[in-house]
Amino acid sequence: MKSYPILNMPVILAITLPLIIISCKKDVKSAPPAEKAAHKTIVLRAEPTTETAANIELNVGVLNRNTNWSANPAQELDCLAWTVSGDPTVLRPLMRFSALPCCGSSTPPTSAYLTLFSHPAPGNGDRVHANYGTNNAFYIRRVTSPWSWKTDSTTWFNQPPTTTAGQVLIPHTNAQFLDLIHIDVTQIIRDIYINGNYGIMMQLQNENYYNSRIFCHSAYPDVNKRPYLTIVF
């Protein structure tokens, strides 16, 4: 496990994601004429940008348990508990789509779905399989306060708080690779619209090594494997 320099400490992966709208369409559900209503579907796919943009992927954590450090950019979204040379390592990805459409409006979306793709060649965990361990179930939770991707700004010790309200539990899998298509995160996104867009955090249900779920990030070469969010209004 060596995709990050000096990875021998608890770590947060801080990912602020820009977006590109790759689909915007209206569909009409089958209903009696008087009940028909148009629904707009927007698909937001994470896209990489330059260092000056507010979407840098940054690994931040603690070195030797008391020194802030950072490694830029992140190479993958790592939700795992492992050891490096005997030292425990825990990673929790932070993710934020930087500009949700109409966020802050009085009308949150009716539904929302997150899609994540297993990393085909992970640099962490056992460095072979995206999914590993006997208990790799993980939570997706809403972050409740601002955080920064800038160097040394977000560490393990000042990571932003999350809430269990509306959390989504992704169950354990024995599959070595498993894309997660259309995870229902409706309540999380609706709460983001109401309370502010601070993104989400992913963390293992039980952070005991050796367990991992590793996904492609926003700069993955194959754009079709980058995370995306589908929102329906």
Backbone hydrogen bonds, N-H to C=O, Kabsch-Sander energy under -0.5 kcal/mol:
donor,donor_aa,acceptor,acceptor_aa,energy
2,K,123,G,-1.5
3,S,123,G,-1.0
7,L,4,Y,-0.8
8,N,6,I,-1.4
11,V,90,V,-4.0
12,I,60,V,-3.9
13,L,92,R,-2.0
14,A,12,I,-0.7
14,A,58,L,-3.5
15,I,13,L,-0.7
15,I,94,L,-2.0
16,T,14,A,-0.5
16,T,56,I,-0.7
17,L,15,I,-0.6
17,L,96,R,-4.1
20,I,45,R,-1.0
22,I,20,I,-0.8
22,I,43,V,-2.0
23,S,43,V,-0.7
25,K,41,T,-1.7
27,D,39,H,-2.0
29,K,27,D,-0.5
29,K,37,A,-0.7
35,E,32,P,-2.3
36,K,32,P,-0.8
36,K,33,P,-0.8
39,H,27,D,-2.0
41,T,25,K,-2.9
41,T,39,H,-0.5
42,I,231,I,-3.0
43,V,23,S,-1.9
44,L,42,I,-0.5
44,L,229,L,-3.3
45,R,20,I,-1.9
45,R,43,V,-0.6
46,A,227,P,-2.5
53,A,50,T,-1.6
55,N,53,A,-0.7
56,I,53,A,-0.7
58,L,14,A,-3.0
58,L,56,I,-0.6
59,N,71,A,-2.7
60,V,12,I,-3.0
60,V,58,L,-0.6
61,G,69,W,-1.4
62,V,10,P,-1.6
63,L,67,T,-3.6
64,N,62,V,-0.5
66,N,63,L,-1.5
67,T,63,L,-1.5
69,W,61,G,-1.0
71,A,59,N,-2.0
77,L,215,F,-2.9
78,D,76,E,-0.8
79,C,77,L,-0.6
79,C,213,R,-2.2
80,L,78,D,-0.6
80,L,91,L,-1.3
81,A,211,N,-2.5
82,W,89,T,-3.1
84,V,87,D,-2.5
87,D,84,V,-2.1
89,T,82,W,-3.1
91,L,80,L,-2.4
92,R,11,V,-1.1
94,L,13,L,-4.6
95,M,200,I,-2.7
96,R,15,I,-1.2
98,S,17,L,-4.0
98,S,96,R,-0.6
103,C,100,L,-1.7
105,S,102,C,-2.0
110,T,232,V,-2.1
111,S,232,V,-1.5
113,Y,230,T,-2.6
114,L,183,I,-2.2
115,T,228,Y,-2.7
116,L,180,L,-2.3
119,H,214,I,-2.1
127,R,124,N,-1.9
130,A,176,Q,-0.8
131,N,176,Q,-2.2
132,Y,212,S,-2.0
138,F,170,I,-1.9
139,Y,203,Q,-3.2
140,I,168,V,-2.3
141,R,201,M,-2.7
142,R,163,T,-0.7
143,V,199,G,-2.5
144,T,161,P,-2.5
153,S,150,K,-2.3
154,T,150,K,-0.6
155,T,153,S,-0.5
159,Q,156,W,-0.7
163,T,142,R,-1.8
167,Q,164,T,-2.0
168,V,140,I,-2.2
170,I,138,F,-3.4
170,I,168,V,-0.6
180,L,116,L,-2.9
181,I,179,D,-0.8
182,H,180,L,-0.5
183,I,114,L,-3.4
185,V,112,A,-1.9
185,V,183,I,-1.0
189,I,185,V,-2.6
190,R,186,T,-2.8
191,D,187,Q,-2.3
192,I,188,I,-1.9
193,Y,189,I,-2.2
194,I,190,R,-1.4
195,N,191,D,-3.1
196,G,192,I,-2.5
198,Y,196,G,-1.2
200,I,95,M,-3.1
201,M,141,R,-2.5
202,M,93,P,-2.2
203,Q,139,Y,-1.7
205,Q,137,A,-2.8
208,N,206,N,-2.2
210,Y,81,A,-0.6
211,N,81,A,-1.9
212,S,132,Y,-2.3
213,R,79,C,-2.0
214,I,130,A,-1.2
215,F,77,L,-2.7
216,C,117,F,-2.8
220,Y,217,H,-1.6
223,V,221,P,-1.0
225,K,222,D,-2.4
226,R,223,V,-1.3
228,Y,115,T,-1.6
229,L,44,L,-2.8
230,T,113,Y,-3.2
231,I,42,I,-3.1
231,I,229,L,-0.5
232,V,111,S,-2.7
233,F,40,K,-2.9
